[in-house]
Amino acid sequence: MEMLKLFYVFMTALFVSLVMVPGLRRWAIEKRQFDVPDRRKVHVRPKPRLGGVAIFLAFLFSVLLFDGIGREVRGILAGALILFMTGLIDDLYGLSAKRKFIGEILGCLVTMAVGGLYIAHLGNLFGTGYIVLPVWIGVPFTLFAMVGVVNAINLLDGLDGLAGGFSTFALGAFLVLAMEGGNDPVMLMCAGLMGGLFGFLRYNAYPARIFMGDAGSLTVGFLLGFLAIYLTQGPAAEVKPVIPFIILGLPIVDTVRVMSERVLKGGNPFQPDRIHVHHRFLDLGFNHRFTVIIIHGMTLFWVMVALLLHHLPSHVLLFLYLSLSLLFYLGLRVSLHYRDRLSLFRRDSERSLRETAVYQALSHWIAQTDLLLAAALALFLMYTIANPGHVDGQITLLSSLLLAVSGLTYLMTRNYRHPFLLALIFSAGMLIAFQTEQFNSSRMASAMLPESFVNLLFVFSAALIGLRILFRQAEPFSFRASFDILLLAMCLSLAVLAPDLQLAIRLPEVLFKGLVLFAACKLLAFKAQPVFRWVFLGLHGVLLTFVLRGMLG
């Protein structure tokens, strides 16, 4: 699918959503359609709750306007319409839990019947062989899984921007996976739903002026679930079933945990309470905004793990996810037990986010991570020097030019922060990332462990950079959007003008790793020049390795 078409779909949905949300808000206020606070809800004033109408209609309009509808898409849209009407009736008039479940089940059955989408296999989930589900098991299992996903997203919608932000991260991951597999319908639906959510989030970020309501949370959860099924079970499916589970796993695992706790206590598993993960963070003393940021950070972490480690066996990924999730909940339980002894957890939600005790403490700790970031870069550069792969004449020429011009620029300026030198470093990072991906893509399957280790290094580095930006102190370091976008455009242009590079083979990985390399180098150049000198030498050592390898054949 053409990227320009995806852009049009996204922008159409974004525009429709931005136009509709203010009007829906005014109408809801006039008609007294509010989400009224109660003992388990966080907000203290009634808020209009019809934002989901804008999300769904923007998504529906953009998809119908640009797509030649296939069977699977028709099925998903038909089921989503049923979920939307169920949620809208609940928002306007109220529905019992039983009737909402009936609506959810009916929507799933319609999609399975019309679209032919259901879970037919689980892949090699436990390392014991490929798990195939016959129709008589696959259909009820799909129904159970989909109702679980829908309600997990519905229960996640407890804080301003939480469910919308989580869904946007998940859709971004699905979009990347669909691009890699050439799954055009999923790409189109992801772009449309992301546009609708972005327009809504403009008014839903803390402090929210409107909520998505059940019309939004049920429909978005339904669409996320069936997009995951389409990615893993549809005609163009190339994604392991465990990958979408990791991406959507946070609310799913939390819902299972909450219901299990209710049953163990002898209660109703569907009885509303305040023991979800976002409530736990609030109980610790984190304020509203900080809780949303933390959960979004956790979501982004798992998205990056899923995208960069999707080549690992399914049972390894499942074990990694469940183990880290268990450690997280154990740590959360211990923190809640000893929260009175942890002075860091204070309720200070009325203050500016940057003035909170939590922000100041985390900012101080995270500012000390220069050596960790430099060590991750050093390990990657040493790996690349040891495994340069096949270096053709074009790579040799580019490496020679970058090596010479970069070295000469530094000798003339003696300034690591010089814009031209940073541009050269960015280009070198993209070239190194490309060469590494070319080498990894041609390796034998038995040699996957080093590649997975490198991917983990980049996930770790990206997390550190994200934390440094999020918890930045008063410092001269910043990412100037115009300059950095210009550099990105320059490298993309190089990829287009040099088809021999075949960059499109693993474009997402190359771009991600190149951007992480540049961001890490820029951060260290501004904040830790003594450390950056060694990274700078390492970059040039890699370029020199490419030159020598190309010359020697």
N, C-alpha and C positions, 0 to 999 in steps of 0.2 A: 504494500500500500504506500502511496506517495505521502511523504511527510507533510506536504502542503495541505493535503486533504485532512489529515489528522489535526493540523493547526486550525483549519476552518471549523471542524467539528467542535474542537475545544473552545474556540472563541465564540462560536454561536451559542453554545450552552452557557458559557460565562456571561455573555451579554444578556441572554434571556433571564438568567438567575438574578443578576444584578438589578435588572429592571423590575422583576416580579416581587422580590423580597420586601422592599419598602412598602409597596402597595398592599401586600398580604399582611404586613405588620399593622398598618393603619386599619385595615378591615377587621382584623382580629381584635384590636382594641375597641373599635366601635361596637362589635357584636359580643364583647366580653368573653372571647374565647381565650382563656388563660390557662397556663399550667400553674395551679395553685400550690404553694408550699405546704409540706406536711413534715412530720418528725423525721422521715428518712431522706428528705430532699435537702440539697445544699442551699439553693437560692431562698431568699427571705421575702421577696416581693413577687406577686403574680407577673408572669411573662407570657406574651403571645407565643403560640406554639405551632404555627402553620408553615414554618420554613421548609418542611419536607415537600410541600406542594410545589414550590419553586424548583427544588432540586430535581424532582421526578419529571415535571413538565419540561424543564430545560433539557434534561437528558433525552426524553422521548422525542422532542422536537428536533434536536440535532441529529439523532440517529435516523429518524424517518426521512429527514431532509436530504441526507447525504448517502444513505446506504441502499444497495439493492438487497432487500431483505431475503435471507435464506431461511431454511426450515428451523435451524437451531435458534437464530435470532428471533424469529416469530414466536417460538415457544417461550423464550426468556421474557420477551415483552408482554406476552399474554399473562404469564404467571405474575410478573411484576405489577401489572395493572390490578390484579386481584389483591395482592398484598397492599398496594397503594390505597385502594378503596377500603380495605379492612382497617388500615391505620387511620385514614381520614375520618371514617365513621367513629372510630374510637376517640379521636381528637375532638370531634364536634359534639358527639352525643354520649360517648362512653360505651365500652363493650366489656363483657365479662372475660376473664382469662380463657374460659372454655371456648367462647365464640371466636376469640382471636386465634386460638389454636386451630379451630376449624378452617378459618380463612387461610392460615399459613399452609395447612395440609392441602387444601384445595388448590392454592397457587402452585405448590410444588408438583402436584399430580398433573395439572394442566401443562406445565412446562415439560415434564417427562413424556406426556402423551403427544403433545404437539411437536416438541423439539427433539424428542428421542434422546434426551440427555439424562444419563444416570451413571452412578459409579459402578463400572463393570470390572475394575481391577484396582488393586492397591499397590501394585508394583512389588518389588522385593523388599517389603517393609521391615521384615524381621531377620533378613539374611538367610532365610531357609528356602527361598525360591519364590517365584512369581505367584502372587495371590490373585486368582481369578474368581470373580463373584458371578454365579449364575443369575439369571434375571429374577428368579423368585427370592433371591437374597439381596441382589443389588438394588432393586426398587425400594423395598422397605428400609434398607440401610441408608440409601440416599435420602429418603423422607426423614429418617431420624437425624441424620447429619445436618440436613438443611434447616430443619426446625431448630436444631441446636445453634447453628450459626446465626440465624435470624434473631433469636432471643438473646444470644451473647452480645450482638451489636446493640440491640435494644437496651440491655442492662448497662452497657458501657456508656450510654448517653446520659451520664449523671453530672457532668461538669461542662462548663462553657467551652465549646470547641473540641471536646475530647473525642467523641465519636466521629465527628466530621474530619478532624485531623488524622485520626487513626485510619479511616477509610481512604483518605487521600494518599497516605503513604502506601497502603496496600495496593491501591489502584496503580500507583506509579510502578511498583514492583511487577504487577501483572502486565503492565504495558511493556516493560523491558523484556519480560519472558516471552510475550506474544511477538515482539519484534524479532527476537532471536529465532523463533519457530515459524515466522511468516504467517501467523494466525491473524488475518485481517479483521474478521468480525470482532474478536476480542479486543484488538487494538482500537477499533472504532468505538466500541461501547465503553472502554476504559476512558478514552479521551472525552466522550460526551459526559460521562458521570463525574469525571474530575472537574470539568468546566462548571457543572451545576454546583458541585460542592465548594469550589473556590468562590463563586459568587455568593453562596450562603455564608461561608466562613467570614466574609467581610463584615457581616452583622452578628456573627455568633461568637467571635473571639471575646475573651473576658474584658470588661463585663458585657455579657450578651444582651442584645436588644430583642432577639427572637430565638426560639428553640425550633429544632426540626420536627419535634413531635413524633408520634408513632407512624404517621404517614411517611416520615423521612427515615427513621431508624429501621422500621420493618422492611421497607423497600430497598434501602441501601444494603442491609444485611442479606436480603434475598439475592440481589444482584451480585454482591461479592461472592456468595456461595456458589451460584451457578456459573459465574465467570471462572472460578477455580475449577469447577467440574469441566467446563468447556476446554480449559487449558490442558487438563490431564486426561480427559476421556473423549473429547470431540474428534472430528475427522482429521484435524491437523495437529493432534496432541503429541507433544514431544517433551512435556514437563512431567517429572516424577510427582506422584500424588502427595508425597511428604513435603514438597516445597511450599504449596499454598497453605498447608497446615501450619508450617513454621511461621509464615507471614501473618496468618490470621489467628495464631495460637494464643496470643495473650488474653483476649476476652473469652476464648473457648475454654482454656484451662482454668481461668478464674471462675467462670460459670460452673464448671464441673466441681471445683473446690468448694464453692459456696453451697451448692446443692448437697454435696456430700456432708458438709458440716451440719446443715439443717437436718438431714436424715439421721445422722449420728446423735444429734441432740433430741431426737424424737419429734421433730417439727415437720411442717409441710415444706417440701423442697421448693415450692413455688411461692412461698410466703415472702413478701418484700421485707428487706431489712437494710442494715448499714454495715455489711461485712465484705463488700466488694473491695478490690484492690485500691481504687481511688479513695474509698472511705477510710481504708487503713492508713494511707498516706496523710489524710487529713487528721486522723486520730493521733498520728505521730507529732503533729504540730506544723506540718508543711501547709503553706497557704494555698489558696485555690489555683492561682496561676502557676505556682511552682509544681504542684501535683500534676497538672496537665503537661508541663514541660518535661517532667521526669518520665511520664508514661509515653509521651511522644518520642523521647530519646530511646526508651526501651524498644519501642516499635521500630524505629529507624535502625537500631542495632540488629534486630532479627531480620529485617528486610535486607540489610547488607550481607549478613551471614547467608541467607537463602540465595541471593544473587551470585555471590562470589564463591560459595562452596557447593553449588548445585551439582558439581561433577562427582562429589563424594557419594559412596553407596548410601542407599536410603536408610538402612538400619543404623549406620554411623550418625547420620544427621538426626534421626529420631532420638537416639541415645543422648547425643549432645544437647538437643533441645530440652528433653525431659530432665536431664541431670541438672542443667543450669537453672531451669524453672524451679526444681525442687530446692536447690540451694537458695534461690531468691526468696521463696516463701518461708523457708526456715529462718533466713536472716531477718525477714520482715517480722516474723513472730517473735524472735528474740528481741528485736528493737522495740516492739510494742510492750514487751514484758518489762524492759529496763528503761522505758522512755523517761521516767522521772529522774534518772541518773544522767541522761544525755542532755546537757544544757543547750546543745545545738538546735534541738527541736523545740522551737518557741513559736507561739501563735503571734504573728505580726503581719497579718494579711492586709491591714489598713495602710501599711507603709509602701513606698515605692519598691518595686521588685529588687532593684539594685541596692537598696538600703537594708534589706532583710538580713537577719543574722545568718541564715542558711546560705544566701548568695555570697556574702562576704567571706564566710569560712571556706566554701567550695572554691571561690575565686582565688583565695590565697593558696590552697592546696594545688589547684590545677595549674597555677602559674609556675610551679616547680617541676613541670614535666618536660622541660627542654631536652634533658639527657635521654629520657625514654624515647622521645620522638626521633632524636638523632640516632639512637641505637637501632631503632626499627629501620630507618633509612640505610644505615650502614650495613645491616644484615642483607637487605634487598640488593644493595649495590655489590656486595661481595658475592651474592648468589649469581648476579648477572655476569660479573667478571669470570666466575668459574664456569658458567653455562651460557656463553654468548650465542650459541646456535649458529646456523648458517648465515654468513654476512655476505650479501651480494654487492655488486658494484655501486648501486644507488645508495645503500646504507653506508658504505665506505666513504663515498663522496660527501654525503650530508654530515657524517660524523667528523670528517676532516675539516669541513667548513666551520661547523659549530665549535670544534676544539680550538681552531686558530683564532676565530673572531672573538670568542668568549675570553680566551686567555689574553688577547691583545686589549680588549675592552677593560678588563680588570687592571692590567698593567698601566693603562692610561688614566683610569679614574680612581683606582684604589678604593672603590665604593661598592660594597655588595648590594646596596639599595638602589643603584642606578637603574632607571627604567629600562634602558636598552639591554643591560646585563640580565635583568630579570626576564626580559622577553627571550633572550637566548637560553636561559635556564629552563624556561617553560618549553621551548622547542626541543631542547635536549631531553627533558623529561618525557615528552610525548614520543620522541624517537625511541628512547629506552623502553618505554612501556609497550610500544608496538613490537619491537624486536623480541621482548620477553614473551609476549602473547604468541607471536609467530613460532617461537621455540616450543612453548608449552603445547600449542595446538598440534604440533607434529611429533610429540613424544609418545612413547609406548604407554599403554594403560598401566603397566606395572610401576611406572615412575611418577605416579600422581601425587605421592606424598610431598615432595618438594614444592610442587605447584600449589598445593593446598596450604602449605606453610607460608608461602609468599602471599597468598590471598588473605590469610589471617593477619599477616603483618600490615597489609593495606587496610583491612577493617579496623585494626587497632589504631593505626595512624590516623585514619579518617575520624575515628571516635575522639582521639586526642585533639585533633584540629577543631572539630565541632565544639568540644567543650571549651577550648581556648577562646573561640569566637563568642560562644554563648556567655561565658563567665569572664569576659575580658575586663581587665582593670584599666586605669588611665594610662594608656600607652600609645606610642606613635604608630603602632601597627594597625593596618586596616586593609581590606580588599576593596580597591577602587573599581567599581562595576564597569565603567567605560573602558578602562585600560585592560582589565582582565578579560572582558568579553572580546575585545579586539584581538587579544592573543589567542583566545580559543578559536575565533573565526579564521585567524591566520593558519592555524594548524589544520582545521577542517578543510580549508582551501587547498592546502598542500596535499591532503588525502585525495581530494577530487582531481587535482592536476597531475597526480602521480599514480595512475591506476596500477602500476606494477607493484605498489605496496600492498594491494589487496586488503586495505584497512577494514573494509566492511565485514570481514570474516568474524571478528570479535570486537566490533566497534564499542559496545558499552563498556567492556573491560578495559580497552585501551584508553578511552576518554576518562573513565573513573581513575585509573592508576596515574595517568598523566596529570590530571588535576590535583590529585592528592600529593604527588611529588612536588608540583609547583607550590601548592599551598604550604606544605611543610618547609620547603626551602625559603619561601618568602617570610614565613613566621620566624624561622631561626635567624634569617638575615637581619631582621629588625630587632629581635629580642635576645639572641645569643650568638653574637658574631664569633667569639672564640670557638664555639662548638661548630658553627656553620663552616668555618674554614676547612674542617676535615670533611664535611659533607660535600663542599665545593670541590675539593681535591678528588673525592670519590666519584663524583659525577664525571669529571674529566678523565679519571682513570677508566671508567666504563667506555667513554667515547674513544680513548686511545686503544682500548682492547678491540673495539669494533674495527678501528682503522688497521691495526696489525693483523687481525684475523682476516680481514678482507684482502689485504696485500699478500698474505702468505697462503691464502686459499684454504 
